[in-house]
């Protein structure tokens, strides 16, 4: 049995000052930034959100007792980035038990020890404490059978069954399959967030942020097809996510098709896209 952790990441902000006497804010003129994002060409805020999500994905572990008892659900926790760029006062706001809340706290606290360092936020030129609320979804998933599914003479190969996964342009010269996969995931994420037209998102007056879950197929020619919204964030957000995925059919962003037993095959992907207004 293989367990996968599906994380849903959204930074939730409010427009009010929290605990004035404690100097803790939720929105400031200069939000905290993860080191490495300060010179990001797109947006330091977007870069920080992506890197935080990546860090959580990489380090969180499903608690054994939760796996044994099939515990799944959403854990919401908060933490503060202090004036020294350190994580402090992490708290579980919503828990599902079986050690999941504790695991979420453990992961965020490791940021004080590892390479993921924060630059503190600023208000009126002064360093201040800034609070974040983060939801993390714990979900168990059965290990898929290695099989080919046939529907109307079209072959869709399950991701885990493919000998060679599709490769995003620019990653084809990576030294091995593991490196190519890592390069593809990184470059795909960078491409998506670069191509998003954030002006379109502003047409939705009621929403500031949303997560759209998209599925698509890389066919035998490396083209993107069968784009579908699995989880909607609203019409405008969905349409922008679909448009962005479609642009991957424009050169030079063509994919190199996946292979199964030496033959090119179609491979299905599912990815979450976090959309936030600038």
ABEGO torsion letter per residue (X at the ends): XBBBBBBBBBBBBBABBBGAAAGBBABBABBBBBBGAAABAABAAAAAAAAAAAAAAAABBBBAAAAAAGBBEBBBBBBBBBAAGBBBGBBBABBAEGGAAAAAAAAAAAAAABABBBBBBBBGGBBBBBBBBBBBBBBBBBBBBBBBBBBGGBBBBBAAABABBBBBBGAAABABAAAAAAAAAAAAAAAAAAABBAAAAAABAABABBBBBBBBBBBAAGBBBGBBBABBAEAAAAAAAAAAAAAAABOAABBBBBBBGGBBBBBBBBBBBBBBBX
